Amino acid sequence: MIKARIQGFELMAWLVVAGLVISAQPAHAYIDPGTGSFLFQLLIGTGLAMLATVRVWWGKVVSLVKPKPKS
């Protein structure tokens, strides 16, 4: 029952996407090189921030799990 409902939803989603793609009109828009450069920097900066966050959190998780040495 649930699987059939999910398949029906998936089919409807694909039909909506196909309809939007078929009915798309040209935008006649222009993205200048400065905007492209900004988007590229934003993507790279976001990726590096995510890596730094994971590295910090990973260190905290390992320190919680790793047994402390006896002095």
Helices and strands as residue ranges (DSSP letters): H 2-22, H 33-65
